[in-house]
């Protein structure tokens, strides 16, 4: 799949449609869309940062929102970004993932939260995945 995500017009927030051949790719591309929306200013040096996340949620949509919220929290609190994700497990309502990234000096934009408004995660007829996500900025 060529396109990872598409930024959609929205009057006040940051709205994206994310694509993936697999659910893992969909979740990874959602992190990429959030990363790009934050416009990080990378710190000099290339020290690699590693974090782990394990989550349980009600369903796939809630899992994506909870996952992105946790990644956003880690990015903002620790001033880090993550560009490598390795999923240890990912099923409908739970995941375990290892994140690798680096420190940042700051962010050019502020994402306050991942919202549930218009949130949708679904598998398309061709077997690929698609999600609609709205970030509060």
N, C-alpha and C positions, 0 to 999 in steps of 0.2 A: 504494500500500500504506500503510495507516494506521499500524500498529504497527511500530516500528523494531526493538525488542528486548523480550524478556521476561526478568526475573530469575527463576531457578528455585531452589527450595529446595536447600540444601546445608549439611551440618553444619559444615564448617570453611573452605570456600573460596567464591569468588564465581563462580557459574555462570550463563551467559546463553544464550538462544536468540535468534539475530539473524536478521532478515529483510531482503530487498531485492528490488526488481523486476529489478535488474540486478546483475551481480557488483560493479560499482563502488559501487552503493548498499549492497550487503551489507558490503563492506569499510569504507565510511564509517560505517555504523551500528555496526559492531563497534568502531570507534574511539570513537564516541559512548558506547557501553555502558561501555567502559574508562574514558573521561573521567568519566562519572557515578559509576562505582565508586570513583574516586580522591577524589571530593568536593573539588575544588580550591577554594582561596581566592584569587580573582583579585586581582592587584595593581591599585592605583589607576592611572589613566591608560589610554590605549588604543593604545600603540605596538604595531604589528603586526609579528610575527616570521614569517620565512619560512625554510623548510627544504625540501630535496629528498631523496627516497629512491628508489633503484633496487635491485631485488632479483631474484635467480634462485633458485628452489627446485625440489624434486622434483615437486610437484603442487600442486593448489589448496589442500588442507588445510595442507600445510607452508608454502605461500606466505602464507596468512592468519596462521599462528602466527609466522612470521618477521617479517612486516610489523608485527603488533601488538607483538612484542618490540622491534623497532627504534623504533617510536613511543614505547613505554613508556620505553625507555632515554633517548631525547631529552627526554621530559617530565621525568624524574627528574633527569637530569644538569644540564639547563639551566633547570629550574624554569619550564617552559612548558606550555601546553596548546594543542591544535590543534582548531579547530572548522570549518575549511574545507579540503577536500581537492579537488585537481584532478588527475585521472588523465590522464597523457599516454599511457600504455598499460597494459593489464591483460589478459593471456592466462593460460592454465592454470598456467604455471610461472614467470612473470616479470611485474614491474610497474615502472612509473616514475610517481611522484606528487609533486606540490608541495603542501606543507602550509603553512597560514597560521594563526596563533594569537596568543597573548599571554602575557606573563609572569604567574606566580602567586607569591603569598607562601608558599604551602605546600599540602600535601594533608591532608585530614581522615582519609583511609584510605591504607593502604599495599598496593599490589599488588606482590608480589615477582617474579612471573613469569607468563608465558603458558605453559600446559602443553599437552602433546599428549594428556593423558588424556581420553578420550571426545570428542576433537576430530573434528568431522565437517563437511564442506562439501559440499552437493549442490544440484542443480537440481531443483525440484519439477515435477510433471506439468503445472502451469499455466505453466511457464517461469520462475517467480520462483525466488529463491535462499534458502537457509536454512543456518545454521551453528550448531553447538553448541560453546561455548568455556568452558573452566574456567580461572580465574585463581587462582594461589596467593597467598593473602593472609596 
